[in-house]
Amino acid sequence: MTQPTLLTLLTERETAAVLAVERLRTQIASLDEQLTAAETEVAELAITRKTLLSLGGPLDTTAPADPTAASPAYQQILAAFHAGTAPMRAKDICQALGTGATAKDTENLRAKLKRLVARQILTEPEAGLFTLAPPTTSA
């Protein structure tokens, strides 16, 4: 009689685990949507700022051109690029910043680098190779 009881307990735990997985996947999807929306908003605001500046509007020197790039983490990344002379990979920047060089650390940094590429602060001339974007000239 213990076998049906054990199988029943196992089935109940498996069902609970499946429900927990589904609930967590739903939360992850929701957070991913929120992150995408926030990143889109930041990019659109940066484009709006760039457009207004190109129209000859007054330049507000107190506000950073891109609030994301003004954060300390991004400033450290940009400082590593300014100190370097050649394009760098995410792992090279991790080493330059003295952060961990595990796959998780490298992927987190790579996501930041991709955000900077999307904001035209960095370029990616080859897959995984990043460098500072050339300065834009206004007419």
N, C-alpha and C positions, 0 to 999 in steps of 0.2 A: 503493500500500500504506500510505501514511501516514494516509489517512483512517480506515480501520478501527482503527488503533492510537490515533489521537486520540479517536475515539468511544469506544473501550474505556476509555481513561484518564478521559475525561469521565464515563462511566457509573460507574466506580469511585469517583471523587470525589463524584459526586452521591449515590451510595449511602451513602458515609461521612458526608456532610453530613446526609442524612435520618436516619441512625442517631443522629448527635450531637444533632439537634433532638429526636428522640423521647426520648433519655436526659435532656436538659435539661428537657423538659416534665414528665417523671416526677419529676425532682428538685424542680421548682417546685411540683408538686402535693403532694409529700410535705411540703415546707416550709410550704406554705399550710395543710395539715392541722395541722401542729405549731403554727403561729401561732394558728390558730383554737382549738385545744384549750387553749393557754396563756391566750389572752384570755378564754375561757369560764371557766377555773379562777379567774382573777383576779376576774372579775365575780361568780362564785358565792361566792368568799370575801368580797367586799365586801358582798354580800347577807346572808351569814351574820353578818358583823360587825354590820350594821345591825339585823338581827333580834334578835341577842343584846342589843344596846344598847337596843332598844325594849322588851325584857322587863325592863329595870331592872338588868341585870347591872353589875358593877363596870366603870368606865370606865378603861381603860389609856391614860393621856395620853402615854405614851412612844411608842406605836405609831401611825403615821399611819393615818387612816381608810381610805385607799386608797394602796397602795404605788406604783401607777403615777403618781398625781397628786403624790406626794412627790418624784418624780425632778426634777432641775434643769430639764430641757427643759419639762416640764409646768408647773413653778412659774413659768417665764418667761412661758408662755402665759397662765396665770391672772393674773399681775401685769399683763399688757397689758389684760386685761378689767377688773381692779380700777381701773386708771388711766383707762380709757375710761368714757364716760357712755352710749353708745348701743350697740346690737347691732353686731357687726362681721362682715365676711366674711373668709375665709381670707387673701385677698390683703392686706387691711388689716392683719391681724395680722403677716403677713410683713414688711410695711413698718414696723410699730411695733417689731418685734424686730430690724430691721436685717438680716434674712436675705435671701437671694435671692428674687426675685419671678417666677422662671420657672415654667412649668407644673408641672415636677417638684417644685419647692419648695412650691408652693401645694397640690398634691395630697398630698404627705407631711404637711403641716400639717393639711389637711382630714381626713386619716385620724386624726390625734391628736385633733382636735376632735370627730370622731364617737365616738371612744372615751370622751371626757369626757362626751358626751351620753348614751352608754350607761350610764355610771356615775352619771348624774343630777347631775353637777357643773355642766354647761352644759345649756342648752336650745337648740333650733333652731326658733324660732317660724315662720320661713319657710325654704324650701329654700335652703341656703347661707348663712344668716344666723344667727349664734351670739351667745348672751348668757349671763351667769351664771344658774344656776338659783336660784330663790328659796330662802332658807334653810328647812329643814324644822323644824317645831316638834314637840317631843315632849310628850305629855300627862303 
